[in-house]
Amino acid sequence: MEHLLPGTVYAIIPARPRRMDLDTFADAAGIHPEMARRLVRLGLLDPERDPSGRLWFPPAQVAAYARLERLRTGLCLNYAALALVVELLDRIAELERELRTQHHSGGRTWIPTA
């Protein structure tokens, strides 16, 4: 631990939680807990479950929900169609990463289009 300097004012910054329960996640995402459960059932959110079956969400799932909501409202999609769109977008991102890796390791040259 570093030494504290006398007379210095230090800010206490709370650590980000490693995971959130259902109610905390729903509050952070601005949705009802039942909506969060529905998105989990549809496979759109990916929380962990403890041995008792309780849902625990990593903080990154708040951003994942925000992405879902932007796509849903921007493209006027229902949640079933949204699952397919998210799957395709994630696959495209994965393929682009692979192509960049090949390019950086001396593979084919790839020029992104967007």
N, C-alpha and C positions, 0 to 999 in steps of 0.2 A: 504494500500500500504506500502511496506517495505521502510525503510529509505535508501537513497542513500548515499554512503560514498564519501566524497570529495576526489578528486584526483584519483578515481578509474575509469578505462575504462570498460564500459559495452557494450556487444554485443547486437545488436538489431536483434532479430530473427523474421522474419515475420510469422504471424499465417497462418496455412494451411486454404485454403478456405473451407467453409462448403459445397459449391456446385460450379460447373463450368458450364458455358454455352456450347453450342455445339462446337463452335470453339476452346475454351480453352481446352475442353476435348479432341477433336480430335488432337490438338497440343501435349497435354501431352501423349496421347496414340501413337502418331506417325502415325496417319491414316488421310485420307481425311474425312471431315465432312459428305460427302454423304455416305461413308462406315459406319460411326457411325449411321446415320439414317437407313441404311439397317439392321444393327444388332439390332436396336431397333424394327423395323418392324417384324423381325424374332423372337423377344422375347429373344434374347441373352444378351441384355443389358437392364437395368431397371432404366431409368431416371425418374425424376418427370416432370410434365408439369405444367406450370403456367396457369392462366386463359386465357391468349392469345394463349396458345398452344405451347409456347416456351419450348424447352427441357433444363433441368437442371440436371447435373450428380453429384452425391456424389463422393468424391475423391476415394472411394473404387472401383468405376467402372473402374478406370484405371487398377487396379490389376485384376479385373474380365475380362477385355479385354485381358490382358497379358496371363491369364489362357486359354482363348478361343484360342488365337493364338498358344500357346504351344501345345494344344491338336490338333488343326487343322493341324499344320505342322508335329507334331510327329506321328500322326495316319493317316495322309493323308485323312482327312475327309472333306466333303463339309459342308457348314453351316447348311443345314437341318439335316444332321446326327449328327452334333456337338450339336444341341439342345437336341437331345435324350441322347447323351453321358453325357452331363453336368447334365441333369435332373437325370439320373441314379447315377452318382457320388455324387450328392448332397443328394440323397435319402439314399445311402449307408452311407455317413457321418452322416446323421441324425440318422439312425438306430444304428450305432456304438456309438454315443453319448448317446442314450437311454440305450443301454446295459451297458455302463460304469456307468451311473447314477444308474441303478438297482444294479450293482455290489457294488458300494460305499454305497448304502443304505441297504445292507444286502440281496439283491436279489441273483439270480443265479450267479455263477462264470463264467466269460467270459474271454477267453484268445485270444487276437487278433492274426490273422494269418499273418499280414503284418505290 
